[in-house]
Amino acid sequence: MGKVTLPNIVTADRYATIAQWFYDEDEYVHIGDTLFEVMVEETTYNIVAEMTGRLQNIRFKEGDVIALTEHVADIAEDI
């Protein structure tokens, strides 16, 4: 299982707001798919899947403010 983490975006602010999820828990995602977008200092960033599998354990919902580098969800590889 791989972790989906919020990257350390170079900014003075150390927090981001989850703006929108593009997939629900247990949906299948592919490498490069945009999982969700975050807002940091009025700029939107797309966060993409770094592996293929099922999106699981979504820890935050839209509107939540989270720290940069936070563990956001998991992707479970199908075996």
DODRENLUM-589350 format. One record per atom (N, C-alpha, C): residue in one letter; x, z, y. Coordinates in pm, whole numbers, plus 32768, in hexadecimal, padded with zeros to 4 digits. Each point is the difference from the previous one (the first is absolute). Layout:
aXZY...
//
This chain:
m805680007F8Am7FAA80008076m805A8000807Bg7FDF7FA9805Fg804E7FF8807Bg7FB6803E8075k804B803B8059k7FC5803E8077k7FF17F99806Fv7F90800A8047v7FEC7FB4807Bv801C80628071t80667FE48050t80228059806Et7FF97FB58084l7FE6804A8067l80007FC78086l80917FEF802Ap802A7F868025p808C7FEE8026p8022804B8081n808080178012n803080448079n800A7F988070i7F927FE88042i7FF87F9F806Di804E80388077v80567FAD803Av8053802D8070v7FA78011807Bt7FEA807E8023t7FA880218071t801C808E802Ca7FDA80208079a801180898031a7F9C805D7FBDd7F8C7FC97FD9d7F99804E7FBEd801E80097F6Br7FF380747FC6r801E80127F71r7F827FFF7FAAy7F907FD5803Cy7F817FFF7FB9y7FBB7F79800Fa7FAC7FE07FA1a7FB27F848002a7F7180217FD6t7FA37FAB8029t7F74800F7FDAt7FDC7F917F9Ei7FC480267F8Fi7FCF7F9B7FA2i7F8B7FB98044a80107F7F801Da7F997FB58047a7F9A7FC37F9Fq80327FC67F92q7FA57FBC7FA3q80427FF07F78w7FB3801A7F97w80287FE17F77w7FC57F797FDAf804F7FAD7FBCf7FD07F7E7FD2f7FDC80007F6By8026806B7FBAy7FE1800F7F72y7FCA808C7FE8d7FAC800B7F9Ad7FCC80817FD5d805280327F8Ae7FF480817FE4e8042803A7F8De7FD47FB87F81d805F7FEB7FA6d7FEF7FBC7F7Ed7FF77F69800Ae800C7FC88079e80057F6E800Be808E7FD07FDFy80077F877FCBy807F7FC37FDAy80417FC0807Av807F801D8017v804A7FC78071v807E7FBA7FCEh802E7FA1804Fh80787FB47FDEh806C801B8068i807C7FED7FD9i806F800C805Ei7FE37FAB807Cg800F803B8075g7FEC7FB9807Eg7F73800A8038d7F9F80317FAFd7F7880128035d8001806C806Bt7FB67FEB806Ct7FF280668067t7FA1806C7FCEl803480797FECl7FAF806F7FCEl7FAF8041806Ff8041801B8071f7FBE80418070f804E7FE4807Ee7FC2801F8072e80467FF2807Fe7FFF80868047v80698016804Dv800D807B804Dv80157FDE8092m7FDB805F8055m80167FF38090m806B80678028v80647FCF8049v806880568036v80147FD78091e7FE6805D805Be80127FE3808Ee7FBD7F7C8028e7F847FEC7FD9e7FAF7F8C8022e80317F7D7FC2t805680087F9Bt802E7F8A7FB7t7FD1800C7F70t7FCF7F927FC9t7FCF7FFF7F76t806C7FCA7FA3y801480437F8Fy805F7FD77F99y7FB57FF27F7Bn801B7F937FB7n7FC87FED7F7Bn8061803A7F9Ai7FCB804C7FA1i8051803B7F96i7FDE7FB57F80v80667FC67FC0v7FE97FA97F8Cv802B80447F7Ea7FC77FCF7F93a802280327F7Aa808D7FD27FDBe804F805B7FCBe80877FDE7FD4e80077FEA7F6Am7F8C800C7FBDm7FF97FE57F71m7F717FD77FDEt7FEE7FCC7F88t7F7D7FD47FD0t7FC6806B7FA5g7F7E801B800Eg7FBD80627FAAg7F7E802E803Er7FCE80727FD1r7F8280388033r801E806A806Al7FBB7FF48071l800E8061806Cl7FBA80817FD6q8049806F8004q7FC980807FD4q802A8071805En7FB7806E7FF6n8023807C8048n800E7FED8096i7FA17FB9803Ei80027FF18092i7FEE808B803Dr8063802B804Dr800380888034r7FC78010808Df7FED7F8F8047f7FD18006808Af7F967F968016k7FA4801B805Bk7F947FA2801Ek80167FC6808Ce7FB17F9B801Fe80087FC38084e7FE88069806Cg80537FFE8066g7FF68061806Dg805E80777FF2d803780157F89d805D80707FECd80847FE48047v803A8066803Bv80837FF88040v8065803A7F9Fi80677FB27FE1i8062802B7F9Ci808E7FED8034a805B804B7FC7a808D7FF78027a803F7F817FC7l805E7FC7804Bl804C7F8E7FCDl804B802D7F82t800C7FAA7FA1t803C80127F7Bt7FA780517FA1e7F84801B8026e7FA2804C7FACe7FDB7FB17F82h7FEF80467F90h7FCE7FC67F83h7F6A7FE98011v7FD47F827FFFv7F787FDD8023v7FA97FE87F84a80387FC07F9Aa7FB57FDD7F86a80647FDE7F93d7FCB7FD77F8Dd80557FD57F90d7FCF7F777FCFi805B7FB87FBEi7FDC7F867FBBi802C80107F70a7FA07FF97FA5a801C800F7F72a800D7F757FC2e80707FE97FBEe80157F817FBBe7FAB7FFC7F82d7FC47F8B7FE7d7FB77FEE7F81d80677FE87F92i7FED80457F93i80607FF27F90i7FBD7FB47F8F
//
